[in-house]
Amino acid sequence: MAAKNQDAENTAVVAVDPALIDRSVKFINKTIIATSYKGSLEIGEYLLEHFFDNDIEKASSRNPHKPLSFQKLCKRDDLGVHPSTLSRMVKVASQEKYFVQEKTDTKGLTYSNRLEFTKLPNDKKKLKLVEKCIKEEMSFSTLSARISKKSKGVTPLPPLKLISNVDKLFEGTQLPALLSTPDKLERLRSTTRTQMKEKANTLLNKMETLKNDCNSLITTLDDIEKKKKLEKEEQEKEKEERQLQREKEKKEKKKAKVKEEEEKKAKKEKEKKEKEK
């Protein structure tokens, strides 16, 4: 009975293949990234065709006045992705169209790097940087730093300072005073009221864009935290595996030493018996 239990335990140990598990994790993660990129590109191409008439300039524009149908689409509650994600998909798709027009090979670019390239205008400088990125196998952080340096030569503010500055723009706004004095608005010229309405709509669009950017920032920060957590878990796992490997090697060496000593002892006893004969 004890022998059967021992055989079952040995079989269970043999059934666990750490190398297979590691390969499977890498394959799954790689496939998820590949299918995610393919799906994002397909959605972007669909939106580019049906909402932007395959117009690269219109889709790449930073103008908050996007086509009305696209704005309505982004406001749907039953939409499966965030509006800012849709905007990024359109930008990447329009950029891909530009790459095809320029006959640029982009097989070596990751989706995150493609998205980062949308921050640059579609020109020869971008194409040269794409080629360099693929050749040097740039990481996302390296590419992001390169692109930041190219952005108008302006020294970027620290991230936290940048957010604080945007927040200060909304402090002490005078808009409530306008809303509480409709009689003053009534005394204004019709053309002035029309201009104010247009500017208010423009401000709303900009605020919507800012809202989407903030949501995108929050999503990116959450993704970074998840990535860092996974990296830490992976490092701890590798550390544990190395420790187990060292302990295994130590046990094997000890076992080999014991075996060697037993063989020496047996050899001596054998020689002793032969002499006694």
Secondary structure as GFF3:
##gff-version 3
##sequence-region A 1 277
A	DSSP	alpha_helix	2	15	.	.	.	ID=ss1
A	DSSP	alpha_helix	18	52	.	.	.	ID=ss2
A	DSSP	alpha_helix	56	60	.	.	.	ID=ss3
A	DSSP	alpha_helix	68	74	.	.	.	ID=ss4
A	DSSP	alpha_helix	83	101	.	.	.	ID=ss5
A	DSSP	alpha_helix	111	117	.	.	.	ID=ss6
A	DSSP	alpha_helix	124	136	.	.	.	ID=ss7
A	DSSP	alpha_helix	140	150	.	.	.	ID=ss8
A	DSSP	alpha_helix	159	169	.	.	.	ID=ss9
A	DSSP	alpha_helix	175	179	.	.	.	ID=ss10
A	DSSP	alpha_helix	182	187	.	.	.	ID=ss11
A	DSSP	alpha_helix	190	276	.	.	.	ID=ss12
###
